[in-house]
Each structure stands twice: as C-alpha cells, then as structure tokens.
C-alpha cells in the first residue's frame, strides 16, 4: 500500500522514512542518510525507540549533499531508474513514481543476489503497509516480515514435535534397561566393571536410605564425589528417592562449593570417607558411599515415590554476574527429552560406550552418566590422573571400544594434537562425536575423521537453562561451510528457536538477533531467585503466534535462508572458556573484593589459534599497594581453575569510551600486553639431558611467547589447565598435569623430569 498524497503525511516523506526504518532494522543505524538523486540534497532520518511514522516525518532534515564519496543509500522521485548519479556504487536505491504509484528498489548486484533483493523488497512493502495503516505506532515495533516468512520462521522451522519416550523420569528409563539386560556393563572404572543390575541394586539401597532421611520430590541432595561408578550410583539413588542432585566437583574451590550447598538448601550430602567433612556448610544429614551398610536387609527393589516428569532432577550451577554461582533448576521431562533425542537421532544403543571426561558440575557430564546408560550403553570412567592426559584417553578408547566422544571442543583439540604429533596410527573405534558449549572450528571434523574413519561429527548448541542442548548440526564432508566455525544448526526434538531484536521482534534472514530458546527443555528457572529468573525467562508472542515462555541466551545469531542458525558471538560479558560459560562479572567481583583493589575489569582475548584467555586489569586504592601473588591467591581460593585469568595487569587507570564507561573493547585488543608477560631472558642455561629445552620449547609454544625465564611460573604468565595439558603432549607422554602444578617453572619441571626419568626425554 502506497500512502495517499496530501494530508498530514506526504507520499514522498513516508516513502523516505520507511526506507530509513528498513535500513535501521537491517543495520541498527540510529541515523540514516539518504542521497536525493533528483537534486543535490541528502535527507537525514533519526530513529528513536518510540518514534512513530508521524514523528519520523516531522524530524526529516535536509542538508546539501557532500562532494565526498556517495553514500550507500539513495532515492529518486522521478521514477526513472536510469536517472543521474545511479552509476555510483550504492547498496540500495529507491525509485518512486508518485504519479504511477509504483516503487522500485535497486541493489548493488556485486553485493547482493536476487533472493536477497526479493526478501528486502518484501520487507519494505510489509513495513510500508504497517506504517501507513498505523502512523501513530512506534515504527521499531512493526513487523517487517511477510506473512509467509513469519509462518516459516516461527512455525515451519520449529516444527519439531516428536514423541520420544513415555511419561517417565530419568531413573525409570535406567530401570527399564536394568530389567531388560541386568548383566550388561553399565560402567567401567580401572580394571573393574559394574553391571546394570549391580548399579540398579546399589542405587535402590541408597534411595531407600535417602527416603528415610526425608528426601522426596524437589528435595536437593549434594553429591561431593570423585568420578567413579559411585557417582553414577549416587545420581541414580537421588533420582530414585524423588530428589534433585546438586553436583559438587571436589576440584572446585571449597568456598565456591560451600556457596553452592547453602544456595541450594541441600538437605543431605553424599560423599566419601576421603572427602567427608571437607566442606563446612551445614546439612541435616551426611551419607558416605563407601561406608559399610549397617542394615544388611536394606530393601533393594525399585522404590515407588511421588516424583513426576515435572519434578526437579538436578540443580547445576553456572557462573553468575553478581559474584555467586547461579543455581539452575532442571526437570526430568526436559533432560530426558534431550538425552532420548540424541540417542534416537544418532543411533546410540547397548553396543556403545562413552568416555567420561567432563566435570560432574558441567552439564555435558549428564550424557556421560545418564544419557549413555539409558541407551543401554557403557560409561568408561578414567581415573583422576588419566582424565588429564590425551595418551590415557587414546588407550581407554582403544581398550574399551569407546564409540561416542562427548566433550567441549578444547578437549577434542588436545586429543587431536596428541594423535597428530606421534599417537598410535591405528584407526579408532569412535562412531559419533557430540561437541558443544563453545566455538567448533570448521576444520575439526575432517581432522577427527582421519583418526576415526567411521565418525559422525555433530556440533550441538544450547544452554544449561534449556536442558543441555537445543540445536544440532551434523557435519557433511560433501558440503562446504564457508565460516571459520561450524553453525549451531537447527532445533532438536520438541524444542524451538527464535532470533529476535532488542524489541523482541523477529529479525529477517541474515540479520543478527538474539537467540531465544523454547520448548520442553526449559528449566524452571534459577532456584529461589525470582528476579534473575524473570530477567532471563520471559513470556512472548508475535501476532497470531501463541504466547510461550522463552529463555534469552545472550548469544547473537542469524538465520541462513534454509533456516540454519549461525552463532555470531555474545551480547553481554559472558564468554566460553574450555566450553564452560563464564560471567566476567563474577571474576571481577572476586578481584574487587580484594583489599586495596579499587576497580577490576576482566576481558577475553582470542589467540590466532582460537584459544580464549582471560586478562584482568585492576586499579588500586590511593596510597595502597597490590601484588600479583596475593591477587592470584584470592582467585584460586574462590574460583575454578578455568575462571582464573591467565594474567593480571595492575594499572593506574582504565581506558574510558566517549560515554565515560570502561572501554572493554580497547582492553581486549592484543596491543594491551599484560605486565605479567615474561621479559626476555638474559640467556637460557644449557641443561643436561635436554629436559630444560624440551620444557622451554613446549611452554613457549602453548603460551604464544618467544622467551621464558627458567624461574617464571607457568600459571602466572598465561598458563592454565588446558595449556598445561597441551604442553604435556609436547614434552613427554609420561608427564602428568599434577607434575606441572607441583613444578610450575621450567627449571623445577626439568629437574623433576631428570630425577624421575634420567637424562634423556622419553619418546
């Protein structure tokens, strides 16, 4: 619909502001300049949040056109697409013929194809129609999609309804497998294996004890255990009792674990004799998995409780911007849907096994302990030391015929680095790789396929708040992907995805928007945190689309024409470190609480190899002094290793942007070098047996520096646990990550290796 001539709004002015509004929706420009080809003027339109069509027309301004390079947008009211000045390279030109009531859009053919041009033309018509019909409505809230596009993006691309399971809970799916094949192997640890029947019986015994202690639906139970089959038994025991487990990784700092226990109101703590009483947070009851059962006649049958699919199954924590971990409350229905979907979609069954490499406090571990076992498969659990060395992973995969790999991309990188730099050339039995939680390099699938020829490689996307994974993209060697990282893919079964702008309007194909998740997987919210829950879980509708609950991820993404989702980056201060979501604000909060610190800012940097590191900048109180050691000590005491910045710089002042806020983009620039970056040595000593040179070369490589001093601390000059593992592969296969933590300088580690293995590095 073209606007009528005359009246409050002229046809020319409405066509102009509609063009500016369209450009704004595609580019987020707050002021759009449009050259007038019929004269020498440039029209300028300022677009504010609440501006209506009438407001935009009233605010139109005109200025003489600059003699500089022509702008990207232009219009003509002669209707002649061959009018003067159209030879200049412009992205979009509007030709309007008021007399004939016809509008034509011209595009730069070198930049845009016909399909793109057709979409934009449809959006302009849709927006123009809305602006004419509702001239007093805020233009920013008018839908620019055509009816067909709206139906495709909101309905067709989200047509994922599938019945995967009966109306049951996670532990009931395990019980069904135990009844079907009680002698099948559920878990392997060291030289021992546990059958489904044994695991189910022991979990039942624990569940009955928990029930006696008052555990029932939605009651939280902390699980503070190392990764062994006892962890699987404890998880199932809590679920069978009707409760929700709270995973507490013993490798996390004690203060953080105690905050988790208090914040979730754990009624019972399941631990071991080795770890008993290491946490001071008070719970009503303690239960030790390796304590002899005082009742030999303890019931061993599956307990019957009031737990339902919408009851809580676990509460898992992610980093919180307020300085404390956020407890996310997940339900059986959503988690079981995700696990059953992955197993069904990729054919995982009783003949499969997965290597459990994820931390129990990271939600990818849910598949390793529950996902594989409800499929009838086996979880292979490495011991504490083997869990940190790629050589041990290879041996376990080969020995136990592991077929499923399930980790974040950084661990895959470590594994492939090891295999490619001298690992065993025999093909691996892996059939399926499921990875997510971080950027997935586009080159990774082909690299993995070389060592596992039968491998299906799947990149998964989503959030802990939506039951682990929400989207999937399976790599196809015959399809070329142009991006540096694999896309997010499409929504999984019974899940939905939406890309919305800041006004929560759907964005067109190719235009960045924030990713929102919906469907059966959504969490209840953040446990006992209604305000934070309401900020991230929102009610939404659009036109005739029914109202539904969404989770806003903070990820920016865009649709491709076929509905594929490509992730572009974070909207806020969250980053992914080794696949684990980190709120930079939480790290800043710990630093800011340190005596003498006035202000702290943490930024992320991405190295050329794609590895993300954290760098902290702090300013001190007037007259005070700060030292690096005490700052690092404070971070290590309160945060997991993956959240401790690689380096800290103590500065007099932080750079500010034009709005007076800290310029985080400037700090993230590689030109800002940390004060903790090691100086060039005055000459590295020659060491007997070449261990010194082997360690020095490996650390320079993984830290990305040219020089190191023999007494520089690996973890204070940019090292972290992942870089430690990468360096292990380069130094010697016998090395363990604990060796680097205990001997964190080149000199100390070289001396340790000489004492243990002799003069020559091992091959």
KEDRENVEX-764945 format. One record per residue (C-alpha): x, y, z. Coordinates in steps of 0.2 Angstrom, whole numbers, plus 2048, in hexadecimal, padded with zeros to 3 digits. Example, Ala and Ser with C-alpha at 12.3 -4.5 7.8 and 13.67 -1.06 7.14 Angstrom:
% residues 2
83E7EA827/8447FB824/
% end
This chain:
% residues 763
800800800/8078117FB/802820806/7F682C7FF/7FC83D7F9/7F884C803/7F284D815/7FD84C825/80984081C/81084280A/813833800/8258387FD/82983B80F/82182A815/82A821807/83A82980D/838825820/83381381C/843811812/84D818821/84380C82D/8477FD822/859801822/859803835/8517F2837/85F7EA82D/86E7F4833/8687FB844/86E80D83E/86581A849/86782783C/865823829/86B82F81B/86382E80A/8698377FB/85C83F7EF/86183B7DD/8558487D6/85F8567DE/86E85A7E9/8668567FA/868848807/85A844812/85D83F824/85283482F/855832842/84D822849/84882185B/840813865/82F81A866/82F824855/81F82284B/81D825839/81683683C/82583A848/83283483B/82A83F82D/82A84E839/83C84B83D/84284A82A/851855827/85985B817/86B860814/875863805/87D8537FE/88F851802/89B8517F3/8A48427FC/8A18307F7/88E82D7F4/885825802/87E813802/86C818801/8638237F4/8528267ED/84982F7DF/8388357DC/8388367C9/8358237C8/8438227BC/84F8147C1/85C81B7B5/85C82D7BC/86C8367BF/8798307CC/87281E7CC/8838187C5/88B81B7D6/88D80C7E1/87F80B7ED/8787FD7F7/8658027F5/85C80F7EA/8498127EB/8418187DB/82F81F7DF/8238247D2/81582E7DB/80A8307CC/80A81E7C8/80A8187DA/81980C7D7/8298097E1/8388007DB/8477FB7E5/8587F97DD/8677F07E5/8797EF7E2/87A7DE7D8/88C7DC7DE/8877DB7F0/8767D37F0/86D7C57E7/85B7C47E0/8557BB7EF/85B7C87FB/8547D67F0/8437CD7F0/8437CB803/8477DE806/83A7E37FA/82D7D9803/8337E0813/8327F280D/8207EF807/81B7E7817/8227F5821/81B802816/8097FB818/80B7FB82B/81180C82B/803813821/7F580982A/7FC80E83C/80581E83A/80582184D/80D810852/81F80F856/82780A845/83580084E/8277F4854/81F7F1843/8227E083B/82C7E182B/82A7CF827/81E7C981A/8107BD820/8187AF817/8297B281F/8217B4830/8197A382E/82979B828/8347A2836/8287A1844/81F790840/827786832/839788838/833783849/828774844/831768850/823760859/82874D85C/823740869/83473986F/83073087F/82172C88A/81D738899/82B7328A4/83A7388AD/84C7368AB/84F7288B7/84071F8B1/84871E89F/8587178A8/84D70A8B1/8467048A1/85770189A/85C6F88AA/84D6ED8A9/8506E9897/8636E5898/8686E48AA/8796DC8A6/87E6E9899/88C6F589E/8867068A4/89770D8AA/8A97098A9/8B67108B5/8C870A8B4/8C86F78B3/8B76F58BA/8A66F68B2/8946F88B9/8856F08B2/8746F98B0/86D6ED8BD/87B6F18CA/8797048C7/8667038C8/8676F98D8/8737048E1/86A7148DB/85A70D8E2/86270A8F3/86871B8F3/8577228EE/84E7198FC/85B721908/858732901/845730902/84772C915/85173C916/84374690F/8487478FD/8397498F1/8337538E2/83E7638E0/8487608EF/85A7648EB/8697588EF/87B75D8ED/8867508E4/8997548E9/8A27458E1/8B07428D5/8AB73A8C4/8A97278C7/89A71C8C5/8957228D7/8917328CE/8857298C2/87D7208D1/87B7308DB/8737398CD/86772B8CA/8647298DD/85F73B8DE/85373A8CF/84B72A8D5/8487328E6/83E7408DD/84C74D8E1/8567598D6/8697578D6/8757658D8/8867608D0/8957678DA/8A67648D1/8B37618DF/8BF76A8D4/8B677A8D6/8BB7868E3/8B47838F4/8AC7948F6/8A37928E6/89C7818EA/8967878FB/88D7958F2/8857888E7/87F77E8F6/87878C8FF/8707948F0/8677848EB/86177F8FD/86876E8FC/860763909/86C754907/87E753901/8857438F9/8977428FA/8A57368FD/8B073290C/8BF73B903/8B574B900/8AA74A910/8A975A91A/8B476490D/8A577090B/89F77A91A/88E77E913/88177791E/87576A918/869760922/87074F91D/880747917/88173790D/89172E908/8917238F8/8A07198FF/899717910/894705914/881703914/87B701926/86B6F8920/86F6E8916/85C6E6913/85B6F790A/84D6F78FD/8546F58EB/8456F78E1/8417068D6/8397128E2/82871A8DE/82772C8E1/81C73C8DD/8297428D1/8227478C0/82A74D8AF/82875F8B4/83175C8C5/8437638C6/8517578C1/8607618C4/8667738C9/8767778BF/87F7888C1/8867948B4/8907A38B7/8867B28BE/8897C58BA/8857C98CC/8947C08D3/88C7B08D8/8887A08CD/8767A08C6/86D7908CB/86278A8BC/85477E8C0/8517718B2/8427648B1/8427528AC/83775589D/842761894/853758898/84C747893/84574F883/85675587E/85F745882/85273A87A/85374586A/866744869/86573186B/85772E85E/85E73B852/86F734851/86C722854/874720865/87070F86D/876700878/8866FE86E/88C70F871/89871787E/89D729882/8AC72F88B/8A873A89A/8B3749899/8A875789F/8A775E8B0/8987588BA/89376B8BC/89376D8A9/8837688A1/88B75E893/88F7518A1/87C74E8A1/87D744891/88D73B896/8847348A6/8727338A2/87073688F/87B72788A/87471B897/86271E893/867719881/86D709889/87F70E886/88F70F891/89771E899/8AA71C89A/8B17268A8/8C372B8A8/8CC72C8B9/8D173D8BF/8E273E8B8/8DD7368A7/8CF7428A5/8DC7508A1/8E7748894/8E3745882/8EE735881/8E372D88F/8D3732885/8DA729875/8DE71A87F/8CC719887/8C371C877/8CD70E86F/8CC70287D/8BA704881/8B470786F/8AD718873/8A171D865/89B72E86B/8A573E86F/89C74B879/8A675A87E/8A876D87B/8B377186C/8C3775876/8C576387C/8C375D86A/8D1769865/8DC762872/8D875086D/8DB75485A/8EB75D85E/8F174E867/8EC74185A/8F374C84C/90474F854/90973D857/8FA73385D/8F6721858/8F1721845/8E4713847/8D2719843/8C771C852/8B7714855/8AE725858/89D72684E/896736855/89D74685B/891752864/899763869/89277386F/89378187B/8A078B871/8A579085F/8A8780855/8B6783848/8B077F836/8C0775833/8BD76A843/8B275C83B/8BD75882D/8CC757839/8C274B844/8BC741836/8CE73D831/8D1734841/8BF72D843/8BA729831/8A8724835/8A5734840/89573E83F/89974F845/88B75984D/88C76B854/87F76F861/879780868/86E785876/86F78A888/86F782899/85E78B89C/85778188E/85C76F893/86E76E88B/86B76F878/85E77786E/86577785C/87076C851/87A76C842/88175C83A/89175F830/89075981E/8A1757815/89875A804/89176B80A/89D77A80B/89A786819/8A2797816/8A379C828/8B279A834/8A6791841/89978583E/88778B83F/87B78884E/86F77E842/85D77C845/852779854/85176785B/84175D85F/834767869/83E77686A/83D787861/84879585C/8457A8859/8507B6853/8497C685A/84F7D885A/8507E386A/83E7E6868/83A7D4867/8357D5855/83A7C7849/8497CC83F/84A7C882C/8567BA825/8687C0826/8657CE833/86C7CB844/8617C9853/8617C1864/85E7AE865/84F7A9870/84C797874/83B78F878/83377F87A/833770885/84577288B/843783894/8487838A6/83C7888B4/8487978B6/85679C8C2/8527938D3/84B79F8E0/8507AE8D5/8407B58CE/8477C68C8/8557BE8BE/8497B18B7/83D7BE8B1/84B7C78A8/8507B889E/8407AE89C/8337B9894/8217B788C/8207BB87A/8157BC86B/8157C385A/8057C6850/7FA7B7850/8087AC857/8037A5867/80B7AB877/8197A187E/8287A188A/8397A5883/84B7A588A/8557B3884/8677AC881/8717BC87E/8787B486E/8777BE85E/8737B484F/86B7B583E/8617A9833/8677A3822/85A7A2814/85778F818/85479282A/86678E830/86B79883F/87C79F840/8837A6850/88C7B784F/8917BA861/88C7C0873/8817CF876/8877D1888/8967CE892/8957BB892/8A27B1889/8A679E887/8B679788E/8B978588A/8A7783886/8A178A897/89779A898/89F7A78A2/8987B88A8/8A77C48A8/89D7CE8B5/89F7BF8C2/8B27C08C0/8B27D38C1/8A87D18D1/8B57C68D9/8C37D28D4/8BA7E28DA/8B77DA8EB/8CA7D88ED/8D17E58FA/8D97F48F1/8D07F18E0/8C68008DA/8C07F98CA/8C17E98C0/8BD7E58AE/8BF7D48A6/8BF7D2893/8C27C3887/8CE7C2879/8CE7B686B/8DF7B0865/8E27AC852/8DF79A856/8CE79E85D/8D379A86F/8CA7A787B/8D37AE88A/8CE7B9897/8D87C989C/8D47D38AC/8D77E68AE/8D77ED8C0/8D97FE8C7/8DE8018D9/8D880C8E7/8E281C8E9/8F18198F4/8EF8068F3/8FA7F98EC/8F57E98E2/8FF7DA8DE/8FB7CD8D1/8FE7BE8DC/8F07C38E9/8E47C78DA/8E77B68D3/8E57AE8E4/8D47B68E6/8CE7B08D5/8D479E8D8/8CC79D8E9/8BB7A28E2/8BA79D8D0/8BC78E8C5/8CC78D8BC/8C37918AB/8BD7A18B2/8CE7A88B8/8D57B48AC/8E57B08A3/8ED7C08A8/8EA7D08B2/8EF7E28AF/8F07EE8BD/8EC7FF8B4/8EB8118BA/8DA8148B0/8CF80B8A5/8CB811893/8BA819891/8AF81B882/8A682B87D/897826889/8A3826897/8A2813899/8B180789A/8B6803888/8B67F1888/8B97EF876/8C97F9877/8CF7EE886/8CB7DE87B/8D77E486E/8E77DA86C/8F07EB86D/8ED7EB880/8FB7DF886/8FA7D9898/9077DE8A5/9087CC8A9/90E7C8898/9207C189B/92F7CC896/93C7C588A/9497BB893/95B7C0895/9607AF88E/95879E891/964792899/968782891/96177389B/96776189B/95C755892/953762888/944762894/946775896/945778884/93676C881/92C77588F/931786889/92C783877/91C77B87C/917789887/91C79787B/91178E86E/90178C879/90379E881/9067A6870/9167AF876/9287B086F/9317B0880/9307A8891/93B7AA8A1/93E7998AA/9367A08BA/9267A78B2/91679E8B9/90D7968AB/8FC79B8B3/9007AD8B6/9067B18A4/8F77AB89A/8F679889E/8E678F8A3/8E177D8A5/8DD77B892/8EE78288D/8F677789A/8EF768891/8F476E880/906770886/90675E88E/90375787D/912761876/91E75D884/91B74A888/90D73E888/91173889A/90F74A8A1/8FF74D8AC/8F675E8AE/8F975D8C1/90C75D8BD/90A76F8B5/9007758C4/90D76F8D0/91C7758C5/9157848BC/92678B8B6/9317858A8/93F7828B4/9357798C1/92C76E8B4/93C76A8AA/9447658BB/93575A8C0/9367518AF/94874E8B0/9467478C1/93873C8BC/93D7368AA/94F73A8A8/95974489C/94F74288C/93D747889/932738885/92B735874/
% end
